[in-house]
Amino acid sequence: MGHEQHDNNSNEHNDDNSARVPSGRFARLSRLSGLATRVAGGMLAEGARKLARGERPKLSDMLLTPANARRVAQQLSQMRGAAMKVGQLLSMDAGDLLPPELAEILARLRSDAKSMPRKQLLEVLESQWGRDWKKHFDYFNETPIAAASIGQVHMAHTRDGRKLAIKIQYPGIRESIDSDVDNVAGLFRMSGLMPKSLDIEPLLADCKKQLHEEADYLREADCLERYAACLGGHPDYLIPLPDRLLTTPQILAMTFVEGEPVESMTQGSQSDRDRVGSLLFQLLFKEIFEFRFIQTDPNFANYRYNSDTGQLVLLDFGAARSYPDELIDKYRHMLRHAMREDVAGIDAQARSIGYYDDTTKARHVNLITDIVLAACEPARSENTYAFGSTDMAVNIRDMGFDLGRERDFWHIPPVDAIFLHRKLAGLYLLCARLKSNVDIRSLAVKATSAANA
């Protein structure tokens, strides 16, 4: 791969999968205002169609159309940044409470993003590295190899022969975080695409905090180094390391690590799929009970597999967060109680963590306890747990939906707990996709015993 490919890629960058990121606050607000107008127009059109069929349209039916949901998802994917991230968070954390049409389409935002056009890309590179930025490289691929909500990733070869992955932040993302989060939440409420009774203010506040952290690539470089130190050179895992010379607040340069998308392993051997599932949960228990430092983004794209070395490749540490010892200890006790099906013990820890309090009705307490027991089902299995032949995730979803319909109960647990839920749910979904068989019980017993040593 040389300069000839570089030149060709430059021409390919203005394809249908690129779209200029609106960087000014007014431009971003205008996008959302225009979207609200189109949603309202879609609502009126749907109402007219129902009237023409002799039906009496309901407001909720007119708002919650697949077309309106598509309009929202498409606009958020073009805005990227906080706007797209709110959609991602809601699709993960409140999906059971949102209309199925919106939840399904928002879920696509976790893997669907457009890249910057070449001109905008070069503007960012020059602002961060100077006009002579090419002096650092023998080769820089201007076509991104990945695009997400905060930035896009390019491959480059340095003058001294190193292969790097360069994550470049979309312009204006950091400055627009707070207003984007507020505007998108307001849009969802105004359009009827989110129940007005759903109190997500604590989640939105932490969403802003996490987004500011994710948009600080110097912080992510610190997280990469800290996580690598926690792994201590573990032979089963591979993690990129930052290049401090080329890393700036808006560009994260790191070693390029080889690996295939972990989802592609659905066609692999059962033993390989079981191994990946075991590595995922072994790592999760290390993160919780040993590192107390957790990469909380469960996006499948953050995991790859190097079939040559048998290593699980770990990517994207912008969402890594420390967990207080006290909270981790409570989860350790709750997991042990759940493994013994000790309902009283689960109740004590759930209250202590903050899932509910003494004013919570008994039926809600019982429902939350049932959800905890269901989520810990793999840790009670005496044999390897077959993720590909279980309806556990569906059962948990249905129980969550039942709880969400109880409008006299709505209590958001601590944000640390929410992000831990996302991580666990993401691993369950990934192992179900891979149809992995994992001895969760042995891993859980080992992890909780070591944590108590």
C-alpha positions, 0 to 999 in steps of 0.5 A: 500500500503506497501513495498510489492507493492514497491518491485513489482513495482521495477521489473515493472519499466523496461517496454516498456514505459521506456527509458534512457534519454541521459544526455550528450551534445554529446549523445543528439547531436548524437541522433539528427544527427542520426535522420537527417540521417534517415530523409534524408534516408526516403526522398530518399526512398520516391523519389525513390518510386515516380520515380518508379511510373513515378511521378516527386518528389518534394523536399517538398513532399519527406521531409514532409512524415508521416514517417519522421514526426513520426521519429522526434516525436519519437526521441524527445519523447525519448530525452525529455527535451528541445527537446520535449518541442520545439516540444510541443511549435511548435505544439501549437504556430505554428501549423497552419503554419506547415505541417498537418502531423507534426502538428498532430504528434507533438501534441502527444508530449504534452501527450506522454513521456517515463519514466526513467529506474529504474537504472537511477531513483535511480541515480538521487534520490541518487544525490539529497537526498543521498544514505540513501534517503529511510530514509524519507519514509515508501513507495516510488513507483518507477513506475511513475504515470505520465511522461512529458517533463521535469520530471516524478512524483512518489507517496510516503508516509513519515515516519510521515504519509503524502502522497506526489507527488514527481516530479523528473527531468530527468538528464542533462535536465538543462545543455542541454536546450540551445543547444537542442533548437537550435539543434531541430530548426535547425533540423526542418529547415534542414529537411524541416519540418518547413518553412524556412521563419518562423522566430521563433527566439523570440519564441525560445529565450523565450522558452530557458528562460521558460525552464530554469525556469521550470527546477528550481524546487525551483522556481516552489515551490515558484510559488506553494506558490504564487499561493496558496496565490493568491487563498486565500483558495478558496473552489472551487480549490485545489492546492498542496503545496511544502515540502521544506525539500525534495525539491531540484533544481531537485526534487519537493516534494509536497502534493498529491492531489486526482482527476480524469483526467479532460478529463475523465469527458466527460462521466459525467453529463452535470451539472458537465461538465458545472461546470468545464468549469465555474471554468476554465474560472473563474480562467482564468479571476482571473489569468489575471485581479486579480492575474496578475500571470498566469499558461500558460501551457494548457496541459489537464493533468494539470487539474483534478477534485475531484468529492467528494469535487467538486474541480478543482485540479490544477497541474504543475506551472513551466510555471507560469509567472507574467504579467506586469500591463500595458499589462494586462490593455491593454487586459482588454480594448481590451476585452471590445472593442471586447465585443462591437464589437468596431473594432477601439478600438480593433485596438488601443489596438492591436497596443499598445500591439504589434500585428502590427504597422503603416507599417502593410498592411490594409488587415493584420490589418483586419485579425488580428482584425477578429481573435480577434473578433472570439476569444472573441465570447464567451464573446459576447454571451447573453446566456451560450456559448455551446463549444460543438456545435461551430466551433469557434476554426476551424474558428480561425485556418483557419484565422490563417492559412490565415494570416500565408500564407501571407508571406509579413506579419510575425510578432511575438507578445510579448512573454507574448501574445503568452503564453496567447494565448496558455492558452486561446486556451487550455481552449477552446479546453478542454471545447470543449472536455467536451462539456461545456456550460459556461456563459463567458459573465457574468464572463468577465463582472465581471472580467473586472469591478472588475479590473477597480474598 
